[in-house]
Amino acid sequence: MNEDLERLDALLARRHSTRAFLHRPVPRESVERVLATASRTASWCNSQPWMVHIVTGESLERLRADLVARARAGAQPRPELDWPIEYAGVYRERRRDCGRRLYRAVGVETGDREGSSHQALENFRLFGAPHLVILTSAQLLGTHGVMDCGAWVSNFLLAANAAGMGAVAQAALASYPDILRRHLDIPVDRRIVCGISFGYEDVEHAANSFRTARAPLSETVTWVG
């Protein structure tokens, strides 16, 4: 294994979804450096379909308050892109394992509906993050545009980690697009993909103490020839 691959492997192994942040904001120049790195993401025909809104300060606090209020009211999600039809089989087990690890870390016991509801609301509190990405894709580029945006998300997460920040990609933040559109100037010909909360990780918080597992290659790779 060459040195570049070793460094990439170490970065991937170190990165994790951050679910508690310090209140300290990240300097704009540091955020711009991460964005510049993520902009190197490969895309179909170099179309670069991603458009990014970075929300911070008072604008973020107003958005955060509206998201929490909507979620507390029990409103049904109305995402602009299709969510999974169902998590079945091994996908259900992996999802459950992730949830169990998180709840165990923060002291939520199985069957504790109040505790689980409180933790679920943390998604809309943005886990206390001082910064938020809202990512959109060009509607006309369809599935390929969304796929390219997914690659951008991965590279942003890695770049943020390499720069000493924590981040977490959140599909849940696309639940209420009307709120996002009310707060942000999102063109009508774009579709909201997801959010990414980011900032400096609160390393002392229990929510950041667990790690998820990865399936062995034997479960995900088929060799032909």
Secondary structure, 3 states (H helix, E strand, C coil): CCHHHHHHHHHHHHCCECCCECCCCCCHHHHHHHHHHHCCCCCHHHCCCEEEEEEEHHHHHHHHHHHHHHHHCCCCCCCCCCCCCCCCHHHHHHHHHHHHHHHHHCCCCCCCHHHHHHHHHCCCCHHHCCEEEEEEEEHHHHHHHHHHHHHHHHHHHHHHHHCCCEEEEEHHHHCCHHHHHHHCCCCCCEEEEEEEEEECECCCCHHHCCCCCCCCHHHHCCCCC
